[in-house]
Amino acid sequence: MRANVAAVGDNAPRITLIPSVGEYPIYDEVLYSAMTADVIRVDAFDRAVRSCANGRTVVDIGTGAEANWAIVAAESGATKVWAIEALPESAEKARAAVAERGFADVITVLTGDSREIELPEQADVCVSETIGAIASSEGVCEIFADAKRRLVHDSAIFIPHRVETVAVPFDYTAVLGDAGPAFQAEYATYVDRVFRAVGQPFDLRVCWTEIPHEGRLAAPTTVETLQFDSGEYEYTVHKSRVRIERPGRFGGIALGIRVWASPADREPIDSLEQQTSWLPVFVPASAEHPRAVAVGDEFELIFGVRPSSDHRHPDYRLKARFIDRREAEMDWDGRYMGGPEFRSSAFYRELFAAYPAPFRGE
């Protein structure tokens, strides 16, 4: 195995890592199944689609191999549904799923990037599950911005309605003890697949299977807000001051999301508090050894979002600097296509200690 892999059975650590894969064109049956099995996510989107599809036209962007929301919209009385899927193999499977359910006369599956597809008329409802483990990471802002301009009416309903990214300082040593970072064995092979999709190894975004409360050093801070029925999305830099509420070691920042599928949702889906297929992203500290922190310590947190080279998936910059120090404890260059460094911190050097170099992408 090319990256550190967690033990299995009784010796397995409480939390393990999974590469963040939703941003890359590597979907397979395992990944689709994980989303389909996510009851919390599925129920929220199901309610939202059923509440507004009747008598309306719907566009489902990123419909996936099972065309879930296109079919739910048709079941709910949509007069016409356009289901758009970028991956040709998934689009073919979606057509088969639509035909099997008897909705071929209502649902048309279109293959391609939604930004390059024309519809014969504008839709009343736009649904897309291209929400990432970081809210904007799968390109939903660019997708919905284009849909607003070309594919839907001015008064169109967007599903989901609102998404936030929240940040929590995290002490993973409080949970792992002496165990080092390691990937969950079932998903370790996706590391290679991400590297091949990009063309080089890099310190890819990683997700922890959970962010236990005993490792959280402060309450969540909102760093990104996406309100899809409002004006145009703008790339921003968000600055906040975070106060440590529990003593421990600053190992990095966990990023979770809160999703309101519909404006009628009283409570959001919360990836930090609920087990969903949106796993929290973990950004490790840059320092060689995690800094010891006490209650009352404060740091400035900067979360920046900018367009990536593909003009769809964003790049991120996350920086944390404690008030009593000039040097940043964290300075993360989270580029979609990979940053200039590999094994840039003690965390990543341990995680990728056995990975061969140079990588040639054979």
N, C-alpha and C positions, 0 to 999 in steps of 0.2 A: 504494500500500500504506500502511496507516495506522500501522504500527509498523515499526521498523527490521528489515530482512530481510537475511540473510547472503548474500554473493556465492556464486555457483555455479561449478563447474568447478575449474580449477587455483588460482583465487584464493580458494577457500572456506577459512574458518578451520577449525582442527582441531575445535573444539567450537562448537556453536550451541545456541540455546535453543528449547524447545518449551513452550507454555503447559500447565500442569497441568490436564488436562481430565476425569480420571476421576471427580471429585467432582460433575460437573454432568450434567444430562440431555440431552446433545448427542451421544450415540453414533451413529455411522454405519458404513458398510461399511469405511471406511479404518481406523477405530479398532478395530473388531472383528477385522479382518484382522491388525492389528499384534499383537494378543493371541494370535490363533490361530497366527501364524507364530513365536511365541516358544517355541522348542523346549525351552529350559531350564525354563520355567514349565509348559508343557504336560506334559512328561515327569514332573515332580515330582508334579503333581496327579493325573495318570493312574495312577501307581504307588500313590498314597495311596488313591484311590477303589477301584481294583481289589483292593487288599489287604483291604478290609473290607466291600464291598457284598454279597457273596454271601449269600443267605438273609435279608437285612435290608431294612428299609424306610428310604428315603433322602429327605431334603428338600434340594433344590438351590436356594439363594436367590440371585437375580440370574443366572438360567440363561443369559441372552443369546439372541441371534438363532439360534444354532446348537445350543443346549441340550447343550453338549459333555459336561458331567459327568453330567447326567441320562442321556444315552445310554450313556456309559461304565458307569454304575452298572447300567443294564438289561442291557448286554452281559455284565456280570460276575455276573449272577444275582440282582440285587435283586428282591425280591418285589413291591415297589411303590415308585414314585418320584413325588414331587410336585416339579414344577419351577416356581418362582415368578419372575415377571419383571414389573417395575414399568412398563416402557415398552410400551404396547399394540402398536405396530408390531413391536417385537422379539418380543413374545409370540406374535403371529400367525406370524412366521417360525419361531419355535421349534416351534410345533404342526406346521407343514409339514415341518420337519426330522425330527421324531419320527415322523410318519406315513410319510415316505419311507423311514426306516430300519426300519419295521415294528414299532415299540414302542408304538403308541397304546394297547394293552391294558395296558401296564405303567406308562407315564408319563402323568401328567395335568399339563398346563401351566395354571397359574393366573395371571391378570393382576392386578397390584396390589402395594401395599406389603406386605411379609411381616408387618409389625407389625399389619396390619389383616385378615389372612387366618386363617381357622380351618381346621384339618385334622381329618378324621374320626377319626384316631388319631395318637398320638405316634410320631415316627420314631426309628430307632436310630442314624442317621448324619445329620449336618448338614454340607453342603459349601457354601462360598461363596468366590468369587474377588473379593469386594469389599474387597480389600486395596489400599490406596493407595500412592502414591509416598512419602508419610509413612504409617506403618503403619496408623494409625487414621483417615486422612483421608476415606475413602469411606463411613464409618459402620459398619464391621464390628462395633465394640464394642456399639453399640445393637442392631444386627441379631442378633448372637449372644446378647446378654443377654435379648432378647425370646424368641428361640428356646428358650433354656434354661427360661424360665418356662412356655412354652405349647406349643411345637411338638415337643419331643423328650423322651425318657426321661432320668432323672437320670444314667444311665450312658452317655449317648450319646457317640459319637465325633465330634469336630469336625475338619474339614479346611478350612484348615490347622490345625496343632497349636499352633504358636508363631510369633510375629513380633516383631522388634525394630526400632526406629528408632535409627540411629547418626548422629553428627554429626562433621564434619571441618572445621577451619578451612581455607579455600581461597584461594589467590592466583591469580586467573584471569588477571592480567596476565602471569604466568610462562608461560602457554599461548598467550594471544591476542596478546601484545605490544601494539602500538599500536591494534589493531582493537578497536572497541567492542562492547558486547553487541548481539546481533541474533538474530531468530527464524529458524529453519529455514523456508525459503519454503513447503514443502509443508504446514506446520502453522500458518502465520501467520494464516490465515483463522479459525482456532478462537479467536483472541483476541476478535474481534467476537462470536462465538457465545457465549462465556462472559459477556461484558459484557451481552449481550441477555438471557441466562438470569437474570442477577442484577438487571439493570435500570439499571446505571450502570457507568462505567469505574472501575477501582481498580487498585492495585498487586498484580495477581494473582500467584499462586504460579507460578514458572517452573522448568522442568527443564532441566538441561544434558545434552547427549547423552552425555557421560562426564565423569568427574572424574579427569584424569590424575595420576599419582603426582608428577610434577614440580611440580604446583601445590598439593599437600597439605602443610600446615604442621605436622601432627601425626597421630598414629594415631587411628582412629575411637573415639568415646566413646558408649556406649549411653545413650540418653536416654528411651527408652520400651520397655516390655516387655509384650506381650500373650500371656498363657497361656490358651488358650480352654477347656481342660478343667478349669480351676480355678474359684475363686469369682467373685463379681460384679466387674465392672470398675468401678474408681473413677477419676474424673478427678483428676489429680495435677499437682504441680509438682516437677520433677526438677532438682536443683542438682549441679554437678560442677566440678572444677578441672581446667583443660586447660593443658598445658605445650607451648609451641612447640618443635618438634624440627628445624625447617629455617628458615633465614632467608628473608625475602621480604616481601610486603605482604599485610596482612590485608584481603582483599576481601569476606569474608563467610563463611557457614557452609553447607556442603553436607550435606544430609540423605539418607541412604540407608536401605535396609531389608535385613534378613536374615529369610528365610522358611524354616521347617521345615514342609513340608506334612504330614509324618507323624512320630510319635515315633521311627520307625525310621530316619529320615534322619540319616546320620552327619555330613554337612555341609549347611549351609543354602544356599539361593539367596541371593546377595549382590549387590545392585544396584550397589554401588560397584566390585566386582571383575569382574562379568560383564555382558555386553550382554544385557539383558532389556527387556521392555516396561515394567518399572518403572524409569523413569529417575530419577536423583537430583534432588531439589529443591534449588535454590540460593536462599539468603536473603542479599541483599547487605548490606554494612555501611551504617550510616546516615551515616557521615562523608563529607564532600565528597571527600576524597582518602584512599585506602587507607593505613593506618598501616604504617610499616616495623617489622618485628618481627625479633628475634634469637633464637637458640637459648636456651632457659631462661626466656623471657618467659612469664608465666602470666596467664590470665584466668578469671573465673568465668562459667560458662555456665548459664543458667536456661532450661529448656524447660517451658512450662506448657500444659496442655490443659484446655479447659472446654467445656460444651455450647454449641452455636450456637443461633440463633433458630429453626431448624427441628427442634431436639431430636433430630437424627440425626448430621449432619456436625459434627465438632468445630471450634472455633476454637483458634488457637495463639498463644502469646506466646513469642518467642525473644529472649533478651537476653544480650549478651556485654559484660563490663566488665573491662578489664585492671587488674591489681592496683595498678599505679602511677598510676591515674587515677580521678578521681571520676566523670567522665562516661562513659556507656556508648558503646562503639564501635558497638553494634548494639542496637536496640530495635524489634523487628518485631511488628506487630499483624496476625497472619495470620487474619483473619476469613473464614469461608466465604462470607458474603454481601457481602464487600467492606468494607474499612475506610473511615474518613472522609476519607482523603487519596488523591490521585492525583498521580503523579510526586513522591513524597515524599522521594526521595534522588537523588543525582547519577546513580546507576545507572539508576533508572527514568526520570529526565528524559531521558537519552540514548536509552533503549530506546523511549520513547513520544514522542519529540520531534516527530514529524509527525502525531500523533494529534489529530483535531479536538476542540475543546471549545466549548460544552458538548455532552455526549452526550445524546441524547434517546430512544435506543432504538427509532427508527423501523424 
